[in-house]
Amino acid sequence: MEKINETLKNIGEAIDKIKNKECKIVFLSPDTKGTARASVAYIYRQAMTLKNNGYNVSILHEKNDYIKPGGWLGEEFDTLEHTSIENNDLKVGPQDFIVVPEIYGNVFEQIQQLPIDKVILVQAYDYLLDSFSPGSSWVNFDVNECITTSKAVADMLDELADTRIQFVNPAIPDMFKKSDMPQKPIVSIHCRDQRKAAKIIKTFYLKYPLYRFISFKDMHSMTEKDFATNLRESALSVWVDDDSTFGTFPLESIKSNVPVIGKVPNIIPEWMTDDNGIWVYDENQIPDLIFNYMKNWMEDALPENLLNVSDSIKDKYTMEIFEKSTLEVYNTLLERKVAKLITIKENLEKTTVEQNEN
């Protein structure tokens, strides 16, 4: 009886902590070693949104020499609480949550016995099952909640496992905006495989040597502020990323009123239309399309639909929408957890009463 009363007390305290925002929400983050990465920015923006709204948030990383993202994302993100797995000082209870990116799927096996609710964060659908053996998935490790980046991916995930799935579209910050100055003959290029970027650039210069005055700018390894500035100055963006689940770079380009020439990824994003870019299934066509676009750009002969591409996503993917959606999703997680704990508590109380009557 004493043990049951202790359990009931612990459940009651856990419920109160969740209702009072005293529970801890832990985000596991990869170490980018100071290199900008949209997937990590997505994690940190969710964490910061929750912190700014009174939640107890922590970033969990593997090693003590973890490099925080303040250098490229913004100094304010370094103020979030950070905890290292290497120090083995993560303290959690039944009221807490841990959010784990799909690339760390193997972590679920390691934390299976922890008294904590587990959430899988899916940003790269193609890598989702890499860390699971055939026939198993996150649900085998008591993971019943999932957050992803779009409704399209949520619908695909719904066919894989009996998991509660929610989505939060990534935000494109206000720094990505139309330039007040004339754009330059620069092509911003961003490919997951940088060899493909090099191939596109070299092919373009070989086929069109008279257009060597056009510059290509590889958009890797920049701070977010520099990234936005360089993008805004460009006349065109080029994007190749077959594995993309949402497509942050093209959206940043479109928000900056820079049309995109890109290869259609395996999962077609909801925002992709003929009014914000030129989309192909064969990346070998891209050098020719760059030539045609830049020729028309210099001759002031671009089609009307590519002059104001930012209108195609006007008032979408803003920080305000992102923050509202983040709060709604995590409030739902907490409400479900409270409901589950109340049910456990009521069943335990009912069992206790029945045992006393007998």
C-alpha positions in Angstrom: 0.0 0.0 0.0 2.8 2.4 0.8 4.4 1.8 -2.6 1.1 2.5 -4.3 0.6 5.7 -2.4 4.1 6.8 -3.4 3.4 6.0 -7.0 0.1 8.0 -6.8 2.0 10.9 -5.3 4.7 10.9 -8.0 2.0 10.8 -10.7 0.2 13.7 -9.1 3.4 15.7 -8.9 4.2 14.9 -12.6 0.7 16.2 -13.6 1.2 19.4 -11.7 4.7 20.0 -13.2 3.3 19.6 -16.7 0.4 22.0 -16.1 2.8 24.5 -14.5 5.3 24.3 -17.4 7.9 22.8 -15.0 8.4 19.7 -17.1 11.6 19.6 -19.2 11.5 19.4 -23.0 14.9 18.1 -24.2 16.0 18.4 -27.8 18.8 16.2 -29.1 20.9 18.2 -31.6 23.7 17.1 -33.9 26.9 19.1 -33.8 27.4 21.0 -37.1 30.9 22.2 -35.9 29.9 25.7 -36.6 28.5 25.1 -40.0 25.0 26.5 -40.8 22.4 23.7 -41.2 18.7 24.3 -41.7 17.7 21.1 -39.8 19.5 22.4 -36.7 18.1 25.9 -37.1 14.6 24.2 -37.1 15.4 22.5 -33.8 16.8 25.6 -32.1 13.9 27.8 -33.3 11.4 25.4 -31.7 13.4 25.3 -28.5 13.7 29.1 -28.4 9.9 29.5 -29.1 9.1 27.2 -26.1 11.6 28.9 -23.8 10.2 32.4 -24.7 6.8 31.1 -23.7 7.8 29.9 -20.3 8.7 26.3 -21.0 11.7 24.5 -19.4 13.9 23.6 -22.4 17.3 22.0 -22.8 19.5 21.1 -25.8 21.2 17.7 -25.5 24.4 17.0 -27.4 26.9 14.1 -27.6 30.3 15.6 -26.7 31.6 18.3 -24.4 33.3 20.1 -27.3 30.0 20.7 -28.9 29.9 24.0 -30.9 26.8 26.0 -30.3 25.1 27.7 -33.3 25.3 31.3 -32.1 28.1 32.0 -34.6 25.9 31.4 -37.6 22.3 31.4 -36.3 22.4 34.2 -33.7 24.0 34.7 -30.3 20.6 34.4 -28.5 20.4 30.7 -29.3 23.5 30.0 -27.2 21.6 31.2 -24.1 19.5 28.0 -24.2 20.5 25.4 -21.6 22.9 22.9 -23.0 23.6 19.4 -21.6 26.2 16.9 -22.7 25.6 13.1 -23.0 29.4 12.7 -22.3 28.9 14.2 -18.8 26.1 11.8 -18.1 24.2 14.5 -16.2 20.8 14.4 -17.9 18.2 14.2 -15.2 14.6 13.5 -16.3 11.4 12.2 -14.8 8.0 10.9 -15.9 6.8 14.5 -16.7 9.5 15.2 -19.2 9.9 14.8 -23.0 12.9 14.1 -25.3 12.7 15.1 -29.0 15.1 13.0 -31.1 15.9 13.7 -34.8 15.4 10.7 -37.1 19.1 10.4 -37.8 19.5 9.4 -34.2 17.0 6.6 -34.3 19.4 4.3 -32.5 19.2 6.5 -29.5 15.7 5.3 -28.8 17.0 1.8 -27.9 19.5 3.4 -25.5 16.9 5.4 -23.7 14.1 2.9 -23.9 14.0 2.5 -20.1 14.1 6.2 -19.2 10.9 7.4 -17.5 10.4 10.1 -20.2 8.1 10.6 -23.2 9.9 10.1 -26.5 9.2 12.1 -29.7 10.7 11.5 -33.1 11.5 14.6 -35.1 11.4 13.7 -38.9 13.0 16.3 -41.2 14.6 13.9 -43.7 12.1 11.2 -44.7 14.7 9.2 -46.7 16.9 8.7 -43.6 14.0 7.8 -41.3 14.6 4.0 -41.1 18.4 3.9 -41.6 19.0 3.2 -37.9 16.3 0.6 -37.5 16.6 -3.1 -38.3 14.1 -4.6 -40.8 10.7 -5.1 -39.3 11.2 -2.6 -36.4 10.7 1.1 -36.0 10.5 3.7 -33.4 7.2 2.4 -32.1 9.1 -0.7 -30.8 10.9 1.6 -28.4 7.8 3.2 -26.9 7.8 6.2 -29.3 4.2 7.2 -29.9 4.6 10.9 -30.9 6.1 12.3 -34.1 6.7 15.8 -35.3 7.6 16.6 -39.0 7.9 19.5 -41.3 4.8 19.3 -43.6 1.4 17.7 -44.0 2.7 15.8 -47.1 5.3 14.0 -45.0 2.9 13.6 -42.1 0.5 11.7 -44.5 3.4 9.5 -45.7 4.4 8.7 -42.1 0.9 7.9 -41.2 1.1 4.8 -43.5 4.2 3.5 -41.7 3.3 3.3 -38.1 0.5 3.8 -35.6 1.9 7.0 -34.2 0.4 10.3 -33.4 1.8 12.7 -36.0 1.9 16.5 -36.1 3.7 19.0 -38.3 5.3 22.4 -38.0 6.4 24.1 -41.2 9.9 25.6 -41.0 10.1 29.4 -40.8 11.8 31.7 -43.2 13.0 34.7 -41.1 12.2 38.3 -42.1 15.9 38.9 -43.1 15.1 37.0 -46.3 13.4 39.8 -48.3 13.4 41.5 -51.7 16.5 43.7 -52.4 16.0 47.4 -52.7 19.0 47.5 -55.1 19.3 46.0 -58.6 20.4 42.3 -58.5 23.8 41.3 -59.8 24.7 38.6 -62.5 25.2 36.1 -59.7 23.8 32.6 -59.4 23.5 31.3 -55.9 23.8 27.5 -55.9 23.0 25.0 -53.1 23.2 21.2 -53.6 23.3 18.5 -50.9 26.0 16.9 -52.9 28.6 19.6 -53.6 30.0 17.5 -56.5 26.8 18.2 -58.3 27.2 21.9 -57.8 30.7 21.8 -59.3 29.4 19.7 -62.2 26.7 22.3 -63.0 29.1 25.2 -62.8 31.8 23.6 -64.9 29.3 22.4 -67.5 27.9 25.9 -67.8 31.2 27.5 -68.4 32.3 24.9 -70.9 29.1 25.2 -72.9 28.8 29.0 -72.7 32.3 30.5 -72.4 31.1 33.9 -73.4 29.1 34.0 -70.1 32.0 33.6 -67.8 31.3 37.0 -66.4 28.4 35.3 -64.6 29.5 34.3 -61.1 28.3 31.3 -59.1 28.2 31.5 -55.3 28.2 28.3 -53.3 25.9 29.0 -50.4 27.5 26.7 -47.8 29.4 27.8 -44.7 27.9 31.2 -44.2 26.2 32.9 -41.2 22.5 33.2 -41.7 22.8 37.0 -42.0 25.5 36.7 -44.7 23.5 34.0 -46.4 20.5 36.3 -46.7 22.6 39.2 -47.9 24.3 37.2 -50.7 21.0 35.6 -51.7 19.3 38.9 -52.0 21.9 40.2 -54.4 21.6 37.2 -56.8 19.6 37.1 -60.0 19.0 33.4 -59.8 19.2 30.4 -57.5 20.0 26.8 -58.3 18.9 23.9 -56.1 19.5 20.2 -56.3 18.5 18.0 -53.3 16.8 14.7 -54.1 16.4 13.9 -50.4 14.9 17.1 -49.3 11.7 16.8 -47.3 10.7 20.5 -47.3 13.3 22.7 -49.1 14.5 25.6 -47.0 16.9 27.1 -49.5 14.5 27.5 -52.4 12.0 29.1 -50.0 14.6 31.5 -48.8 15.3 32.4 -52.4 11.7 32.9 -53.2 11.1 35.0 -50.1 14.1 37.1 -51.4 12.3 37.4 -54.8 15.0 35.3 -56.5 13.6 32.6 -58.9 14.8 29.1 -58.6 16.0 26.6 -61.2 15.9 23.2 -59.5 15.5 19.5 -59.7 12.2 18.2 -58.4 13.0 16.2 -55.2 11.7 12.8 -54.3 9.0 14.4 -52.2 7.4 17.3 -54.0 6.9 20.2 -51.6 3.6 22.0 -51.3 5.0 25.4 -52.2 6.5 24.4 -55.5 4.7 26.0 -58.5 5.6 27.3 -61.9 5.2 30.8 -60.5 8.3 30.7 -58.3 10.8 28.6 -60.4 11.7 26.4 -63.2 11.5 22.7 -62.1 13.0 19.8 -63.9 13.4 16.0 -63.4 16.8 15.9 -65.2 19.5 17.9 -63.5 21.6 17.7 -66.8 19.1 20.3 -68.2 20.1 22.9 -65.5 23.2 24.5 -67.2 21.1 25.2 -70.4 18.2 26.6 -68.3 20.7 28.9 -66.4 21.9 30.2 -69.8 18.4 30.9 -71.0 17.3 32.5 -67.8 20.4 34.8 -67.5 20.1 35.8 -71.2 16.5 36.8 -70.7 17.4 38.5 -67.4 20.0 40.7 -69.1 17.7 41.5 -72.0 14.9 42.3 -69.6 12.7 39.7 -71.2 11.8 37.4 -68.3 8.2 36.0 -68.3 5.8 37.8 -66.0 5.4 34.9 -63.6 9.1 35.0 -62.6 9.3 38.8 -61.9 7.6 38.6 -58.5 8.1 35.1 -57.3 7.8 36.2 -53.6 4.1 36.7 -54.2 3.7 32.9 -54.5 4.3 32.4 -50.8 3.2 35.8 -49.5 2.4 35.7 -45.8 3.4 32.0 -45.6 6.2 30.4 -43.6 6.6 33.4 -41.3 8.1 33.3 -37.8 4.7 34.2 -36.4 3.1 31.2 -38.0 6.0 29.0 -37.0 5.8 30.1 -33.3 2.0 29.6 -33.2 2.2 26.2 -34.8 5.1 25.1 -32.5 3.1 26.1 -29.4 0.0 24.3 -30.6 1.9 21.1 -31.3 3.7 21.0 -28.0 0.6 22.0 -26.0 -1.1 19.0 -27.6 1.8 16.8 -26.5 1.5 18.0 -23.0 -2.3 17.7 -22.9 -2.0 14.1 -24.1 0.6 13.3 -21.5 -1.6 14.8 -18.7 -4.6 12.8 -19.9 -2.5 9.6 -20.0 -1.2 10.2 -16.5 -4.7 11.0 -15.1 -6.0 7.7 -16.6 -3.1 5.8 -15.0 -3.8 7.5 -11.7 -7.5 6.8 -11.8 -7.0 3.2 -12.7 -4.5 2.7 -9.9 -6.8 4.4 -7.4 -9.7 2.2 -8.6 -7.5 -0.9 -8.2 -6.6 0.2 -4.7 -10.2 0.7 -3.7 -11.1 -2.8 -5.0 -8.3 -4.4 -3.2 -9.3 -2.7 0.1 -12.9 -3.8 -0.4 -11.8 -7.4 -0.8 
